[in-house]
């Protein structure tokens, strides 16, 4: 049995995925073998990487694989019983990822069609909205092996998991707003600064998860046991 879900979340994802493959197929039929399609840009919006028309199906395939993996991940998760506690938050995360991939694919498709698109601005907007959505629901996510801030300490302490994800929610929203605020700035420095801050925040959350774990009297000590302790 798969995890319970709702058509309000599944139908939009199926439509997005179907639309991406149809759009990619139409572009493929109208694109020559030698036409190069921009797939990477610098901070000023200049294309720095190109690929052949096979790139048209790259993001749709990634989006489909992501959808399938996340849709059925609860079936193989050792902590699958917890998904009923955050089913809506998990569904929102899945939908946000598919929408984000769909938006990024649309940028490539529009450029391949010869239409002018500010790729950097769109990508910043997509990342900003995605991080903000993640942050908004992060505090509702409960222990699992596929989504969230998974460290040895959040996975062995309920207190560490909950408190780290509550703090992580604020961090993710801040990162999302930073991406949105950087849209008017046409410089790689702005992106590099956000990435550096995001990495620093990630390290900080890992350290925080450990500090909370140390204060939890109900934490699991299984990861600290010596081999000799497991012998009969």
N, C-alpha and C positions, 0 to 999 in steps of 0.2 A: 504494500500500500504506500502511495506517495504522500508527501506532506499535504495537508489540506490547504487549498488556495482558493482564489476567487477569480472569476472571469474578468472583473474590473482591472486586475493586475496582469492576468495572462493574455487577454485579447490584445491590448496595446502592444505587448512585446511580440506576439505572433505577427501582428500587422506590420510592425516596424521591420522585423526580420524578412518577412515576405516581400515588402516593398524594396528593401535593399537589394535583394537578389534579382528582382524584376528590373530595377533601375540599372544594376550592374550589367545584366544581360543585354539590355537595350543599348547601353553605351558600348559594350564589347562589340556588338554587331555594327556599330557606326564608328569604330576606332580602328585605325590601321595598326599593323604590327610594329611599325617603326615610330609611332607617336609616343613621346615620353610624357609622363604625367607627374607633376610635382607632388611629392609626398612628405617633404620636410622643409621647414622654413626657419630663418633666423629671427632675432628679435625685432628687426625692422620690416619683416614680412617678405623678405627676398627668399625665393626658392633655393634651397641648398642641396636638395636630393630629389632624384627622379627615378621613375620605374616604368616598365612597360605596361601594357594594358592588363596584364595579369594582376596588377595591383588593385584593379577594380573589385576583385572578389576577396581581397585579403581581409579587410575589416568586416565585411559580412560574414565570412567564415569564422573569424575570431568571435564576433558577436553571437553567432549560432552556438559555437562550442561553449562560450561562457554561459549562455542561457541554459543549455542542457546540463552542464556541470552543476550550476547553482540550483537548478530546478530539482535535481535528484540527489544532491549532496546529503540532505537529511537522512536518506535511506541507509547510508553507510557511516554516518557520524556516530561514534560511540556515545555521544551526548545527545542523540536525536530526541530524547524525551523532552529536552528543554525548548525545542522549537515551538511548541504550543504556547510557550510563555512570551514569545516575541515574533509570532508569525507575521503580523502586519508590518513590523519594522523590517523583517527580513525581506518581505515582498517589495517594500519600498526601495530597499538597497538594490535588489535585483532589477527592478524597473529603471532605477536611476542609471545603472551601469549600461543597460541596453539602449536607453535613450541617448546617453553620452556617446556610445560607440556609433549609433545611428547618425548623430549630428556630425561627428568627425568624418564619417564616410560621406555624408552629404557634401562636405567641403570639397573633398577630392572629386566627387561626381560633378559638382557644379563647375569646378575649374576645368575638368576634362571636357565639359560641354562648351567651354569657351566663355563662360560667364565670369565677370570680375567678383572675387570674393576676398574679403580681408581675413585670411586664414588664421593669422595670429590672434586677432580680436575674437573670432569665434571660438578658437581653442581655449583661450583664457576664460571666456564666458562659460563654456562647457565645464571646465575644471572648477571654476568658481561655484557654479550651481551644484555640481556633483559633491564637492567637499562640504558645502553648506547643508545639503540634504543628509549626507552621511552624519554630520555632526548633530543635526536635529534629532535623529533617531538612535544615535549611538548609546545613549543612556538606557535605552530599552532593551538592548541586545543582552542576552544571557549566555552563559558559557557554552561554547561549541568549538569545533575544530576548523571552521571554514571562513567565518567572517568575524571581524572585530580585532581587538588588540590582544593577540595571542602570544603570551610570554610564559616561561616556565612557572611564573608566580601567579599570573591571572588564571592559569589553568589548574592550579592546585589550591586556590583560595577564592571562595565566593566573594569575600570582602574585597580582596584585591581586584577581582574582575569588575565588580560593580563600581567601586570608587575610581578605578583607572578609566573606565568607560565614561563615567560622568565628566571627569576632567577632560578626557579625550574629545568629548562632544564639543566643549568650548574651544578646544584647540583646532578641531576640524572646521568649525564655523569661522574662526578667525582666519584660517588659511584660505577658505573659500572667499571670504570678503576681501582678502588681500589680492587674490587673483582678479576679482571683479574690479577692484579699485585700480589695478595696474593696466586695465584695457587702454586708457588713453596714452600711455607711455610707450613709445616705440623704441625700446632699448632692451638689450639682452640683460642689462644690469638689474632691471626690475624683476625679471624672471629668476635670475640667479639668486637674488636676495631672498625671494620667496622660497625657493628650493632649499637654500641654506637654513632659513628659519624653520622650514618643515622638518628637515633632518635633525636640527637641534631639538625641536619639540618632540620628535619621535624618540630620541635618546632620553629626553627628560621623562617621557611617559614610561619607558622601560624601567628607569631608575625608580620612579614613583611607584610602579607596580611592585617592585621588590620591597620598598620601604613599607608599603601597606601590608604586604604578605608577612613581613617580620612581626607585625603587631596582631596578627590574626591567630588566636589560640586554636582555631579549628582547621588551620591549614594542613594540607597533606605533607607528610615528611617522606613519602615514598621515594622521591627523587634524591633524597639525601642518604638513603640507606646504603650501607656497605655490602659488598657481596656476601660477606660472612654472616650478616644479619639475616639473609634469606635462606640459610641452610638450616635444615631440621636438626 
